[in-house]
């Protein structure tokens, strides 16, 4: 999977929103978000 140079970091956004995500959830959501950003790119 290509890396997004200026993507959105799920862990950082979750921290700002005060959402506690497990490492597994963070990885899953990051992969999903990366796919969405690649699609709209």
Buried (B, 14 or more C-beta within 10 A) or exposed (E): EEEEEEEEEBBEEBEEEEEEBEEEBBEEBBEEBBEEEEEEE
